[in-house]
Amino acid sequence: MRTIAIDAMGGEHAPEAIVEAVLAAKSEMPQTKLILFGDAARLQKLIPATALDGHLEIVGTTEVIQDEDEPVKAIRHKKDASLVVAARYVKAGKADALLSLGNTGALLAASIFIIGRIKGVARPGLMPTLPAQGSTTGFNMIDVGANAQSKPEFLLEWAKMAACYVTEMRGVVKPSVGLLNNGAEFDKGDPTHQTAYQLLKDSELNFVGNVEGNDLLAGKAEVIVTDGFTGNAALKTIEGTAGVLLHQLKAVLLNGTLTTKIGALLVKNALSSLRQTFDTARYGGAVLLGVNAPVVKTHGRSTKRPIYYTLKQLDKMLAKDVIGKFRAQFKQ
């Protein structure tokens, strides 16, 4: 049986939203056991006693890592924090994967220092799935914040892992890989990006060259590789812009004139398709690629729905043995 360790105390809506998602996903994952780590008394009030069976378990913890905590110090000193205990379960083989909505830095630290890196991987990278024009499965971008400073070799490693992930999880054979840069020409960017371009070009990957920021959502590549600083800025820009545009569009259509409302009714199906494309919740969370188990970070503001999809994402990663394939690739 597969087992997912869940930090039930991380995030703005914890533990209520997390429990709701777990109860919704549990019946759809018959081969998977879900373990919630956190305040046992609070969790027991939220979970029906009949649901605590061989597929759902609570492990009581007494501490929580807060957003303002310094990540490395927190995982060293808060030994009974829900995130730390969950990570130790994965390290000990008592769980196969880890999910958290909490402090991103602490999750990265716990993953690297407790669970450990895959042998041959220098630096793990954080990778979300994002919407793309003309695609129902979106594109993947790595790194989006696990590393503030990057080396060309790191970008090549991330591209290899991301391409493997896309093949296994999205069924894309030989996915296209692009390098986020400030121009399409091969000699654009700083020395890091220029060298990374050459490494990617000389690799066995399906490298399609540089991709500029205005083409990120255009579906130019299934995988976009970038340094963590740039990737984080790009990710926040995409999230913010998509949210504002959808909110403004809804406001205009609902608060406009009678003619506008009639027009909105006529294009209802098309608008529904647009909203589905930019519905980032259904893509799941951001995967930390390069550690010895599936580790996924879901946004701290997440409610039941995105957490539910992230649980399904983790279950699929375990069923496909994605991390095992990474190990085999980097062992070679």
C-alpha positions, -999 to 999 in steps of 0.1 A, spaced: 0 0 0 12 35 -9 14 60 20 13 98 19 24 119 49 5 151 52 15 181 73 -20 189 85 -11 222 103 5 241 74 -14 268 55 -39 295 62 -69 271 63 -53 243 83 -64 218 94 -100 222 83 -94 225 45 -68 197 46 -91 173 64 -119 181 39 -96 173 10 -84 141 26 -119 129 32 -129 137 -4 -98 120 -19 -97 90 4 -124 69 -13 -108 75 -47 -74 62 -37 -80 27 -24 -44 17 -27 -32 46 -6 -30 53 31 -31 89 43 -14 99 75 -22 133 90 4 149 113 -7 176 137 -28 185 167 -46 152 174 -75 167 194 -83 192 166 -80 166 139 -102 140 157 -130 166 160 -129 171 122 -127 134 112 -156 109 117 -144 80 138 -155 56 111 -131 72 87 -101 64 108 -95 30 93 -65 13 76 -65 40 50 -65 71 73 -44 77 104 -36 106 128 -1 110 143 -3 136 171 24 164 172 28 193 195 45 220 175 39 240 143 65 257 121 52 292 114 57 313 82 79 337 101 102 310 115 138 307 101 136 274 81 167 256 90 166 266 126 129 256 128 135 221 116 164 216 140 147 230 171 111 221 166 116 184 167 79 176 172 66 200 145 40 184 122 63 190 91 94 176 108 77 144 121 61 138 87 95 142 69 110 117 94 83 92 86 93 94 49 130 91 57 123 60 78 102 44 51 70 46 71 56 69 44 64 72 7 56 109 0 52 142 17 26 171 13 27 204 30 10 239 26 33 255 52 65 274 53 82 268 19 117 273 32 111 248 60 97 222 36 128 226 14 151 222 44 132 192 58 133 176 23 170 181 18 183 175 53 159 149 65 146 130 34 178 136 14 188 143 -22 189 117 -49 225 106 -55 239 126 -85 216 156 -80 234 187 -69 204 209 -61 167 200 -60 144 223 -80 108 234 -73 84 228 -102 47 238 -107 25 230 -136 11 261 -152 -16 268 -178 -6 272 -215 -25 283 -246 -40 254 -265 -31 228 -239 -52 209 -215 -23 198 -194 -2 231 -192 35 233 -190 61 228 -162 86 254 -151 116 247 -129 131 262 -107 106 286 -91 124 294 -59 142 266 -43 176 282 -53 182 319 -53 215 314 -71 220 288 -98 247 272 -119 244 261 -155 248 225 -144 218 228 -121 196 240 -150 206 209 -170 197 186 -141 164 203 -136 155 200 -173 163 163 -173 141 156 -142 113 178 -155 113 161 -189 111 127 -172 82 140 -150 63 153 -180 68 119 -199 56 99 -169 28 121 -156 15 138 -187 23 111 -213 44 134 -235 71 115 -254 103 135 -257 89 167 -243 102 200 -257 125 220 -233 130 258 -235 153 281 -215 137 312 -201 159 341 -213 158 378 -223 160 370 -260 156 343 -285 192 343 -298 216 317 -285 240 344 -271 214 362 -250 215 364 -212 243 364 -186 271 338 -186 250 314 -166 223 313 -192 247 313 -221 265 283 -207 232 266 -198 220 271 -234 250 252 -247 247 224 -221 210 219 -230 218 221 -267 244 194 -264 222 171 -242 199 144 -254 169 166 -245 145 180 -271 158 215 -266 140 242 -286 161 271 -275 154 303 -256 119 313 -246 111 349 -237 87 359 -209 59 370 -232 58 334 -247 56 315 -214 19 309 -217 19 304 -254 28 267 -252 62 271 -268 76 242 -247 64 215 -224 92 223 -200 107 257 -192 139 257 -172 152 288 -154 172 299 -124 152 300 -91 152 338 -87 138 345 -122 115 315 -120 99 327 -88 94 362 -102 78 348 -133 56 324 -114 42 352 -91 36 374 -122 17 347 -139 -4 339 -108 -12 375 -101 -20 384 -137 -43 354 -142 -61 361 -110 -67 398 -118 -78 392 -154 -103 365 -144 -117 387 -116 -120 417 -138 -136 398 -166 -162 384 -141 -169 418 -127 -174 434 -161 -198 407 -172 -218 406 -140 -220 443 -133 -224 456 -169 -255 466 -188 -283 443 -198 -267 439 -232 -234 429 -216 -251 403 -195 -270 389 -225 -236 387 -243 -221 370 -213 -248 344 -215 -242 338 -252 -205 332 -246 -209 313 -214 -195 280 -227 -164 297 -242 -158 316 -209 -161 283 -190 -134 268 -211 -112 298 -205 -116 296 -168 -109 259 -169 -76 265 -188 -65 290 -161 -77 270 -132 -44 263 -116 -60 243 -88 -65 213 -110 -28 211 -119 -19 202 -83 10 215 -63 47 223 -70 69 193 -69 104 194 -53 124 174 -79 157 159 -68 149 145 -33 145 108 -24 107 108 -23 78 127 -39 75 160 -21 48 185 -31 42 221 -19 7 235 -22 0 272 -19 -6 283 17 -39 299 7 -52 267 -7 -87 254 1 -102 220 -2 -101 218 -40 -64 224 -49 -54 202 -19 -76 174 -33 -59 176 -67 -25 176 -51 -33 144 -32 -43 128 -66 -11 141 -81 11 125 -54 -8 93 -57 -1 92 -94 36 100 -88 38 70 -65 19 47 -88 42 57 -117 74 54 -95 86 87 -108 113 91 -82 126 56 -89 130 66 -126 149 97 -115 173 76 -94 179 53 -123 186 82 -147 211 99 -124 228 67 -114 237 64 -151 
